[in-house]
Amino acid sequence: MSQNKGEPKQKQTGWLRVLLAIGLVLLVIGPSLLRLAVNVWLGAIATGLGFAFVALGVYLSFRVLNFPDLTIDGSFPLGAALAATLITAGVNPYWTLPISFVGGAVAGVATALIATRLRIHSLLASILVTTGLISINLRIMGRSNIPLLNTDTIFTPFADSFRQALVAGGGDGMARLAGNLLALLLFGLLVLGMKWLLDWVMRTEMGLALHATGDNPQMVRALGINTDGMIVLGLAISNGLVGLAGAVVAQYQGFADVNMGLGLIIAGLAAVILGETFFRPTHFAAASTAVIAGMVLYRIAIAAALTISIPLPNGSLTLAAQDVKLATALLVLVALWFSHAQKKK
């Protein structure tokens, strides 16, 4: 009985420590966060929504299928390469979205077939495909980088009218926010549409079979379901979403680069961990919303980290662009620790 009485006090003490740690961090970096321009916040949110397709794909492979997949480091630049090459060739930018999805899906199928047919470990299979995609992406692009600054993109049909409407409603100062606001609106519609479609798929018999394949493959095989086929389908959808992300992000950033997917798996895992830690979803529809929000939070944290100035006795410590990967690793580490602490309690 005395042990049970002590448990609430221990929980209160644990949460008090977490709140004190958060308060201390905000006290140190708060002034730097307040100096962030509105356009920086909008850009971070828009970028987070663009990368939200990556978060959905990573959640599908890692959490639903329980299949560690590193193919996304190659399927993301594959989607970007396909979109950039087709746009510069005169193809309608909106047609590049489904084409990039199919390209990413093919990469996912390749990984799944190597893992299921050749019985090679999932991590090694995905590394092999990612390595091969470097050469394939270079073949598609013909060079390592394709700029898209002077070409039509998915934003071009709406850019002028949207800017004029903002200026008419809010003055000339709104013109500099038009690009990020348009990206935020367009990405938001695309992400919500894809989330709704994915939520619907996961409620069907096929979606339930995907869930069951990740939870208990032996039981699924006993019911007569082809688990290898489910893995192929799941990785196709997962990497298709990542390829779609590559297409939209390349058009938003104005270039496609063969190395733009380097280390993307960490960003995807960060979004999944942050979403699960802060929102604790109990079903797939809630989880898809949580990982989208987690990716937005991740991009905001990265944008804030680059402007933070931590006061020191002999000056101040600021992060530069080359420190982004370090900031990402630390953010994921903190999120993992926080998630582990919650599960332990």
ROKOLTI-558858 format. One record per residue (C-alpha): x, y, z; residue in one letter; residue number from 1. Coordinates in nm, 2 decimals, m for minus. Layout:
% residues N
{px X&py Y&pz Z&code A&pos NUM} $
...
***
This chain:
% residues 345
{px 0.00&py 0.00&pz 0.00&code M&pos 1} $
{px 0.28&py 0.24&pz 0.09&code S&pos 2} $
{px 0.45&py 0.17&pz m0.24&code Q&pos 3} $
{px 0.13&py 0.25&pz m0.44&code N&pos 4} $
{px 0.09&py 0.58&pz m0.25&code K&pos 5} $
{px 0.45&py 0.67&pz m0.34&code G&pos 6} $
{px 0.39&py 0.62&pz m0.72&code E&pos 7} $
{px 0.18&py 0.94&pz m0.77&code P&pos 8} $
{px 0.45&py 1.14&pz m0.59&code K&pos 9} $
{px 0.72&py 0.99&pz m0.81&code Q&pos 10} $
{px 0.51&py 1.08&pz m1.13&code K&pos 11} $
{px 0.46&py 1.43&pz m1.00&code Q&pos 12} $
{px 0.83&py 1.47&pz m0.93&code T&pos 13} $
{px 0.92&py 1.33&pz m1.28&code G&pos 14} $
{px 0.69&py 1.58&pz m1.46&code W&pos 15} $
{px 0.82&py 1.86&pz m1.24&code L&pos 16} $
{px 1.17&py 1.78&pz m1.36&code R&pos 17} $
{px 1.06&py 1.78&pz m1.72&code V&pos 18} $
{px 0.88&py 2.11&pz m1.68&code L&pos 19} $
{px 1.18&py 2.27&pz m1.51&code L&pos 20} $
{px 1.41&py 2.15&pz m1.79&code A&pos 21} $
{px 1.18&py 2.29&pz m2.05&code I&pos 22} $
{px 1.15&py 2.62&pz m1.86&code G&pos 23} $
{px 1.53&py 2.64&pz m1.84&code L&pos 24} $
{px 1.57&py 2.58&pz m2.21&code V&pos 25} $
{px 1.31&py 2.85&pz m2.29&code L&pos 26} $
{px 1.48&py 3.09&pz m2.06&code L&pos 27} $
{px 1.81&py 3.04&pz m2.24&code V&pos 28} $
{px 1.69&py 3.04&pz m2.60&code I&pos 29} $
{px 1.37&py 3.24&pz m2.56&code G&pos 30} $
{px 1.51&py 3.58&pz m2.67&code P&pos 31} $
{px 1.65&py 3.42&pz m2.99&code S&pos 32} $
{px 1.31&py 3.26&pz m3.07&code L&pos 33} $
{px 1.14&py 3.59&pz m3.04&code L&pos 34} $
{px 1.37&py 3.74&pz m3.30&code R&pos 35} $
{px 1.26&py 3.50&pz m3.57&code L&pos 36} $
{px 1.09&py 3.67&pz m3.86&code A&pos 37} $
{px 0.73&py 3.57&pz m3.95&code V&pos 38} $
{px 0.85&py 3.46&pz m4.29&code N&pos 39} $
{px 1.10&py 3.22&pz m4.12&code V&pos 40} $
{px 0.81&py 3.06&pz m3.92&code W&pos 41} $
{px 0.60&py 3.03&pz m4.24&code L&pos 42} $
{px 0.88&py 2.88&pz m4.43&code G&pos 43} $
{px 0.95&py 2.62&pz m4.16&code A&pos 44} $
{px 0.58&py 2.52&pz m4.15&code I&pos 45} $
{px 0.56&py 2.50&pz m4.53&code A&pos 46} $
{px 0.87&py 2.29&pz m4.54&code T&pos 47} $
{px 0.74&py 2.07&pz m4.27&code G&pos 48} $
{px 0.42&py 2.01&pz m4.47&code L&pos 49} $
{px 0.63&py 1.94&pz m4.78&code G&pos 50} $
{px 0.82&py 1.67&pz m4.59&code F&pos 51} $
{px 0.51&py 1.54&pz m4.42&code A&pos 52} $
{px 0.48&py 1.28&pz m4.70&code F&pos 53} $
{px 0.82&py 1.15&pz m4.58&code V&pos 54} $
{px 0.68&py 1.12&pz m4.22&code A&pos 55} $
{px 0.38&py 0.92&pz m4.34&code L&pos 56} $
{px 0.60&py 0.69&pz m4.55&code G&pos 57} $
{px 0.84&py 0.63&pz m4.26&code V&pos 58} $
{px 0.55&py 0.56&pz m4.02&code Y&pos 59} $
{px 0.40&py 0.31&pz m4.26&code L&pos 60} $
{px 0.73&py 0.11&pz m4.30&code S&pos 61} $
{px 0.87&py 0.14&pz m3.95&code F&pos 62} $
{px 0.56&py 0.13&pz m3.73&code R&pos 63} $
{px 0.29&py m0.05&pz m3.94&code V&pos 64} $
{px 0.50&py m0.31&pz m4.13&code L&pos 65} $
{px 0.78&py m0.32&pz m3.87&code N&pos 66} $
{px 1.03&py m0.31&pz m4.16&code F&pos 67} $
{px 1.34&py m0.10&pz m4.11&code P&pos 68} $
{px 1.37&py 0.07&pz m4.45&code D&pos 69} $
{px 1.65&py 0.31&pz m4.55&code L&pos 70} $
{px 1.54&py 0.33&pz m4.91&code T&pos 71} $
{px 1.39&py 0.67&pz m4.86&code I&pos 72} $
{px 1.74&py 0.83&pz m4.87&code D&pos 73} $
{px 1.73&py 0.73&pz m5.24&code G&pos 74} $
{px 1.36&py 0.74&pz m5.33&code S&pos 75} $
{px 1.34&py 1.11&pz m5.21&code F&pos 76} $
{px 1.60&py 1.24&pz m5.46&code P&pos 77} $
{px 1.46&py 1.00&pz m5.72&code L&pos 78} $
{px 1.12&py 1.18&pz m5.70&code G&pos 79} $
{px 1.30&py 1.52&pz m5.71&code A&pos 80} $
{px 1.51&py 1.40&pz m6.01&code A&pos 81} $
{px 1.21&py 1.28&pz m6.20&code L&pos 82} $
{px 1.01&py 1.60&pz m6.13&code A&pos 83} $
{px 1.30&py 1.84&pz m6.22&code A&pos 84} $
{px 1.39&py 1.65&pz m6.54&code T&pos 85} $
{px 1.03&py 1.64&pz m6.66&code L&pos 86} $
{px 0.96&py 2.00&pz m6.58&code I&pos 87} $
{px 1.27&py 2.12&pz m6.77&code T&pos 88} $
{px 1.16&py 1.91&pz m7.06&code A&pos 89} $
{px 0.82&py 2.09&pz m7.07&code G&pos 90} $
{px 0.60&py 1.85&pz m6.89&code V&pos 91} $
{px 0.31&py 2.00&pz m6.68&code N&pos 92} $
{px 0.44&py 2.02&pz m6.32&code P&pos 93} $
{px 0.13&py 1.85&pz m6.18&code Y&pos 94} $
{px 0.19&py 1.54&pz m6.39&code W&pos 95} $
{px 0.53&py 1.51&pz m6.23&code T&pos 96} $
{px 0.36&py 1.43&pz m5.89&code L&pos 97} $
{px 0.20&py 1.09&pz m5.98&code P&pos 98} $
{px 0.51&py 1.01&pz m6.19&code I&pos 99} $
{px 0.74&py 1.07&pz m5.89&code S&pos 100} $
{px 0.51&py 0.87&pz m5.67&code F&pos 101} $
{px 0.54&py 0.57&pz m5.91&code V&pos 102} $
{px 0.92&py 0.62&pz m5.93&code G&pos 103} $
{px 0.95&py 0.60&pz m5.55&code G&pos 104} $
{px 0.71&py 0.30&pz m5.54&code A&pos 105} $
{px 0.93&py 0.11&pz m5.78&code V&pos 106} $
{px 1.23&py 0.17&pz m5.55&code A&pos 107} $
{px 1.03&py 0.04&pz m5.26&code G&pos 108} $
{px 0.92&py m0.27&pz m5.46&code V&pos 109} $
{px 1.29&py m0.33&pz m5.54&code A&pos 110} $
{px 1.38&py m0.33&pz m5.17&code T&pos 111} $
{px 1.09&py m0.55&pz m5.08&code A&pos 112} $
{px 1.16&py m0.81&pz m5.35&code L&pos 113} $
{px 1.53&py m0.83&pz m5.25&code I&pos 114} $
{px 1.43&py m0.88&pz m4.88&code A&pos 115} $
{px 1.15&py m1.12&pz m4.95&code T&pos 116} $
{px 1.26&py m1.32&pz m5.25&code R&pos 117} $
{px 1.64&py m1.33&pz m5.19&code L&pos 118} $
{px 1.59&py m1.34&pz m4.81&code R&pos 119} $
{px 1.84&py m1.06&pz m4.75&code I&pos 120} $
{px 1.81&py m0.85&pz m4.43&code H&pos 121} $
{px 1.58&py m0.55&pz m4.47&code S&pos 122} $
{px 1.85&py m0.30&pz m4.38&code L&pos 123} $
{px 2.10&py m0.44&pz m4.62&code L&pos 124} $
{px 1.84&py m0.47&pz m4.89&code A&pos 125} $
{px 1.75&py m0.10&pz m4.85&code S&pos 126} $
{px 2.11&py 0.01&pz m4.84&code I&pos 127} $
{px 2.18&py m0.18&pz m5.17&code L&pos 128} $
{px 1.88&py m0.01&pz m5.34&code V&pos 129} $
{px 1.98&py 0.33&pz m5.21&code T&pos 130} $
{px 2.33&py 0.29&pz m5.33&code T&pos 131} $
{px 2.21&py 0.19&pz m5.67&code G&pos 132} $
{px 1.97&py 0.48&pz m5.68&code L&pos 133} $
{px 2.26&py 0.73&pz m5.67&code I&pos 134} $
{px 2.37&py 0.62&pz m6.01&code S&pos 135} $
{px 2.01&py 0.60&pz m6.14&code I&pos 136} $
{px 1.94&py 0.95&pz m6.02&code N&pos 137} $
{px 2.25&py 1.08&pz m6.19&code L&pos 138} $
{px 2.14&py 0.91&pz m6.51&code R&pos 139} $
{px 1.80&py 1.06&pz m6.49&code I&pos 140} $
{px 1.93&py 1.41&pz m6.42&code M&pos 141} $
{px 2.23&py 1.40&pz m6.64&code G&pos 142} $
{px 2.42&py 1.60&pz m6.38&code R&pos 143} $
{px 2.42&py 1.64&pz m6.00&code S&pos 144} $
{px 2.20&py 1.94&pz m5.98&code N&pos 145} $
{px 1.90&py 2.09&pz m6.18&code I&pos 146} $
{px 1.78&py 2.44&pz m6.10&code P&pos 147} $
{px 1.41&py 2.52&pz m6.13&code L&pos 148} $
{px 1.41&py 2.89&pz m6.06&code L&pos 149} $
{px 1.30&py 3.00&pz m6.41&code N&pos 150} $
{px 1.06&py 2.72&pz m6.48&code T&pos 151} $
{px 0.70&py 2.66&pz m6.42&code D&pos 152} $
{px 0.61&py 2.47&pz m6.10&code T&pos 153} $
{px 0.30&py 2.36&pz m5.92&code I&pos 154} $
{px 0.29&py 2.72&pz m5.77&code F&pos 155} $
{px 0.31&py 2.91&pz m6.10&code T&pos 156} $
{px m0.06&py 2.90&pz m6.19&code P&pos 157} $
{px m0.16&py 3.07&pz m5.86&code F&pos 158} $
{px 0.14&py 3.28&pz m5.78&code A&pos 159} $
{px 0.05&py 3.62&pz m5.94&code D&pos 160} $
{px m0.32&py 3.61&pz m5.84&code S&pos 161} $
{px m0.24&py 3.50&pz m5.49&code F&pos 162} $
{px 0.02&py 3.77&pz m5.44&code R&pos 163} $
{px m0.22&py 4.04&pz m5.57&code Q&pos 164} $
{px m0.49&py 3.92&pz m5.34&code A&pos 165} $
{px m0.26&py 3.94&pz m5.04&code L&pos 166} $
{px m0.13&py 4.29&pz m5.13&code V&pos 167} $
{px m0.49&py 4.41&pz m5.18&code A&pos 168} $
{px m0.60&py 4.28&pz m4.84&code G&pos 169} $
{px m0.29&py 4.34&pz m4.63&code G&pos 170} $
{px m0.07&py 4.60&pz m4.81&code G&pos 171} $
{px 0.27&py 4.58&pz m4.98&code D&pos 172} $
{px 0.43&py 4.41&pz m4.68&code G&pos 173} $
{px 0.23&py 4.09&pz m4.75&code M&pos 174} $
{px 0.41&py 4.05&pz m5.09&code A&pos 175} $
{px 0.72&py 3.90&pz m4.93&code R&pos 176} $
{px 0.50&py 3.64&pz m4.75&code L&pos 177} $
{px 0.32&py 3.53&pz m5.06&code A&pos 178} $
{px 0.55&py 3.25&pz m5.16&code G&pos 179} $
{px 0.56&py 3.08&pz m4.82&code N&pos 180} $
{px 0.18&py 3.13&pz m4.77&code L&pos 181} $
{px 0.10&py 2.98&pz m5.11&code L&pos 182} $
{px 0.33&py 2.69&pz m5.04&code A&pos 183} $
{px 0.17&py 2.64&pz m4.70&code L&pos 184} $
{px m0.18&py 2.64&pz m4.85&code L&pos 185} $
{px m0.10&py 2.41&pz m5.14&code L&pos 186} $
{px 0.11&py 2.17&pz m4.94&code F&pos 187} $
{px m0.16&py 2.16&pz m4.67&code G&pos 188} $
{px m0.43&py 2.06&pz m4.93&code L&pos 189} $
{px m0.21&py 1.79&pz m5.08&code L&pos 190} $
{px m0.11&py 1.65&pz m4.74&code V&pos 191} $
{px m0.47&py 1.65&pz m4.62&code L&pos 192} $
{px m0.59&py 1.48&pz m4.93&code G&pos 193} $
{px m0.32&py 1.21&pz m4.91&code M&pos 194} $
{px m0.38&py 1.16&pz m4.54&code K&pos 195} $
{px m0.75&py 1.11&pz m4.60&code W&pos 196} $
{px m0.68&py 0.86&pz m4.88&code L&pos 197} $
{px m0.42&py 0.67&pz m4.67&code L&pos 198} $
{px m0.66&py 0.66&pz m4.37&code D&pos 199} $
{px m0.93&py 0.52&pz m4.59&code W&pos 200} $
{px m0.69&py 0.25&pz m4.73&code V&pos 201} $
{px m0.59&py 0.14&pz m4.39&code M&pos 202} $
{px m0.95&py 0.08&pz m4.29&code R&pos 203} $
{px m1.00&py m0.16&pz m4.58&code T&pos 204} $
{px m0.93&py m0.53&pz m4.56&code E&pos 205} $
{px m0.60&py m0.47&pz m4.74&code M&pos 206} $
{px m0.50&py m0.21&pz m4.48&code G&pos 207} $
{px m0.60&py m0.44&pz m4.19&code L&pos 208} $
{px m0.38&py m0.71&pz m4.36&code A&pos 209} $
{px m0.09&py m0.46&pz m4.37&code L&pos 210} $
{px m0.13&py m0.39&pz m4.00&code H&pos 211} $
{px m0.15&py m0.76&pz m3.92&code A&pos 212} $
{px 0.16&py m0.84&pz m4.12&code T&pos 213} $
{px 0.36&py m0.60&pz m3.91&code G&pos 214} $
{px 0.20&py m0.71&pz m3.58&code D&pos 215} $
{px 0.20&py m1.09&pz m3.62&code N&pos 216} $
{px 0.32&py m1.23&pz m3.96&code P&pos 217} $
{px 0.29&py m1.59&pz m3.85&code Q&pos 218} $
{px m0.08&py m1.55&pz m3.77&code M&pos 219} $
{px m0.14&py m1.37&pz m4.10&code V&pos 220} $
{px 0.03&py m1.66&pz m4.29&code R&pos 221} $
{px m0.19&py m1.91&pz m4.11&code A&pos 222} $
{px m0.50&py m1.72&pz m4.23&code L&pos 223} $
{px m0.38&py m1.76&pz m4.59&code G&pos 224} $
{px m0.25&py m1.40&pz m4.65&code I&pos 225} $
{px 0.07&py m1.36&pz m4.85&code N&pos 226} $
{px 0.29&py m1.16&pz m4.61&code T&pos 227} $
{px 0.56&py m1.11&pz m4.87&code D&pos 228} $
{px 0.30&py m0.95&pz m5.10&code G&pos 229} $
{px 0.19&py m0.72&pz m4.81&code M&pos 230} $
{px 0.55&py m0.61&pz m4.76&code I&pos 231} $
{px 0.59&py m0.53&pz m5.13&code V&pos 232} $
{px 0.27&py m0.33&pz m5.13&code L&pos 233} $
{px 0.35&py m0.15&pz m4.80&code G&pos 234} $
{px 0.70&py m0.05&pz m4.91&code L&pos 235} $
{px 0.56&py 0.06&pz m5.25&code A&pos 236} $
{px 0.32&py 0.30&pz m5.08&code I&pos 237} $
{px 0.58&py 0.41&pz m4.83&code S&pos 238} $
{px 0.84&py 0.50&pz m5.08&code N&pos 239} $
{px 0.59&py 0.63&pz m5.33&code G&pos 240} $
{px 0.49&py 0.89&pz m5.06&code L&pos 241} $
{px 0.86&py 0.98&pz m5.02&code V&pos 242} $
{px 0.91&py 1.01&pz m5.40&code G&pos 243} $
{px 0.61&py 1.25&pz m5.40&code L&pos 244} $
{px 0.77&py 1.45&pz m5.12&code A&pos 245} $
{px 1.09&py 1.48&pz m5.33&code G&pos 246} $
{px 0.89&py 1.62&pz m5.62&code A&pos 247} $
{px 0.70&py 1.89&pz m5.42&code V&pos 248} $
{px 1.01&py 1.99&pz m5.21&code V&pos 249} $
{px 1.23&py 2.02&pz m5.52&code A&pos 250} $
{px 0.97&py 2.26&pz m5.67&code Q&pos 251} $
{px 0.94&py 2.46&pz m5.35&code Y&pos 252} $
{px 1.32&py 2.49&pz m5.30&code Q&pos 253} $
{px 1.38&py 2.56&pz m5.66&code G&pos 254} $
{px 1.63&py 2.28&pz m5.74&code F&pos 255} $
{px 1.68&py 1.91&pz m5.74&code A&pos 256} $
{px 2.01&py 1.76&pz m5.61&code D&pos 257} $
{px 2.13&py 1.41&pz m5.61&code V&pos 258} $
{px 2.24&py 1.44&pz m5.24&code N&pos 259} $
{px 1.92&py 1.60&pz m5.11&code M&pos 260} $
{px 1.80&py 1.28&pz m4.95&code G&pos 261} $
{px 2.12&py 1.23&pz m4.74&code L&pos 262} $
{px 2.02&py 1.15&pz m4.38&code G&pos 263} $
{px 1.65&py 1.19&pz m4.45&code L&pos 264} $
{px 1.57&py 0.88&pz m4.25&code I&pos 265} $
{px 1.67&py 1.07&pz m3.93&code I&pos 266} $
{px 1.42&py 1.35&pz m4.01&code A&pos 267} $
{px 1.15&py 1.09&pz m4.08&code G&pos 268} $
{px 1.22&py 0.91&pz m3.75&code L&pos 269} $
{px 1.23&py 1.24&pz m3.57&code A&pos 270} $
{px 0.88&py 1.33&pz m3.70&code A&pos 271} $
{px 0.74&py 0.99&pz m3.60&code V&pos 272} $
{px 0.89&py 1.00&pz m3.25&code I&pos 273} $
{px 0.79&py 1.36&pz m3.19&code L&pos 274} $
{px 0.44&py 1.29&pz m3.31&code G&pos 275} $
{px 0.40&py 0.98&pz m3.10&code E&pos 276} $
{px 0.56&py 1.14&pz m2.79&code T&pos 277} $
{px 0.34&py 1.45&pz m2.78&code F&pos 278} $
{px 0.01&py 1.32&pz m2.92&code F&pos 279} $
{px 0.01&py 0.95&pz m2.82&code R&pos 280} $
{px m0.21&py 0.83&pz m3.11&code P&pos 281} $
{px m0.43&py 0.52&pz m3.05&code T&pos 282} $
{px m0.53&py 0.44&pz m3.41&code H&pos 283} $
{px m0.39&py 0.50&pz m3.76&code F&pos 284} $
{px m0.59&py 0.81&pz m3.84&code A&pos 285} $
{px m0.47&py 0.98&pz m3.52&code A&pos 286} $
{px m0.11&py 0.85&pz m3.59&code A&pos 287} $
{px m0.11&py 1.00&pz m3.94&code S&pos 288} $
{px m0.21&py 1.34&pz m3.80&code T&pos 289} $
{px 0.05&py 1.31&pz m3.53&code A&pos 290} $
{px 0.34&py 1.23&pz m3.76&code V&pos 291} $
{px 0.24&py 1.52&pz m3.99&code I&pos 292} $
{px 0.24&py 1.75&pz m3.69&code A&pos 293} $
{px 0.57&py 1.59&pz m3.57&code G&pos 294} $
{px 0.74&py 1.68&pz m3.90&code M&pos 295} $
{px 0.62&py 2.04&pz m3.88&code V&pos 296} $
{px 0.75&py 2.06&pz m3.52&code L&pos 297} $
{px 1.08&py 1.92&pz m3.64&code Y&pos 298} $
{px 1.12&py 2.17&pz m3.91&code R&pos 299} $
{px 1.03&py 2.46&pz m3.68&code I&pos 300} $
{px 1.29&py 2.33&pz m3.42&code A&pos 301} $
{px 1.56&py 2.32&pz m3.69&code I&pos 302} $
{px 1.48&py 2.67&pz m3.81&code A&pos 303} $
{px 1.48&py 2.80&pz m3.46&code A&pos 304} $
{px 1.81&py 2.62&pz m3.38&code A&pos 305} $
{px 1.99&py 2.80&pz m3.66&code L&pos 306} $
{px 1.90&py 3.14&pz m3.51&code T&pos 307} $
{px 1.95&py 3.05&pz m3.14&code I&pos 308} $
{px 2.22&py 3.24&pz m2.96&code S&pos 309} $
{px 2.31&py 3.07&pz m2.63&code I&pos 310} $
{px 2.49&py 3.32&pz m2.39&code P&pos 311} $
{px 2.83&py 3.21&pz m2.26&code L&pos 312} $
{px 3.07&py 3.37&pz m2.01&code P&pos 313} $
{px 3.31&py 3.47&pz m2.30&code N&pos 314} $
{px 3.05&py 3.54&pz m2.56&code G&pos 315} $
{px 2.77&py 3.34&pz m2.72&code S&pos 316} $
{px 2.73&py 3.01&pz m2.90&code L&pos 317} $
{px 2.54&py 3.01&pz m3.23&code T&pos 318} $
{px 2.46&py 2.73&pz m3.47&code L&pos 319} $
{px 2.56&py 2.75&pz m3.84&code A&pos 320} $
{px 2.42&py 2.56&pz m4.14&code A&pos 321} $
{px 2.68&py 2.28&pz m4.10&code Q&pos 322} $
{px 2.55&py 2.21&pz m3.75&code D&pos 323} $
{px 2.20&py 2.11&pz m3.87&code V&pos 324} $
{px 2.28&py 1.74&pz m3.86&code K&pos 325} $
{px 2.41&py 1.77&pz m3.51&code L&pos 326} $
{px 2.10&py 1.96&pz m3.40&code A&pos 327} $
{px 1.89&py 1.69&pz m3.57&code T&pos 328} $
{px 2.07&py 1.41&pz m3.38&code A&pos 329} $
{px 2.03&py 1.59&pz m3.05&code L&pos 330} $
{px 1.66&py 1.65&pz m3.11&code L&pos 331} $
{px 1.60&py 1.28&pz m3.19&code V&pos 332} $
{px 1.80&py 1.18&pz m2.88&code L&pos 333} $
{px 1.59&py 1.41&pz m2.66&code V&pos 334} $
{px 1.27&py 1.28&pz m2.81&code A&pos 335} $
{px 1.37&py 0.92&pz m2.76&code L&pos 336} $
{px 1.47&py 0.99&pz m2.40&code W&pos 337} $
{px 1.14&py 1.17&pz m2.34&code F&pos 338} $
{px 0.94&py 0.88&pz m2.50&code S&pos 339} $
{px 1.13&py 0.62&pz m2.30&code H&pos 340} $
{px 1.07&py 0.82&pz m1.98&code A&pos 341} $
{px 0.69&py 0.83&pz m2.05&code Q&pos 342} $
{px 0.68&py 0.45&pz m2.12&code K&pos 343} $
{px 0.87&py 0.38&pz m1.80&code K&pos 344} $
{px 0.62&py 0.58&pz m1.59&code K&pos 345} $
***
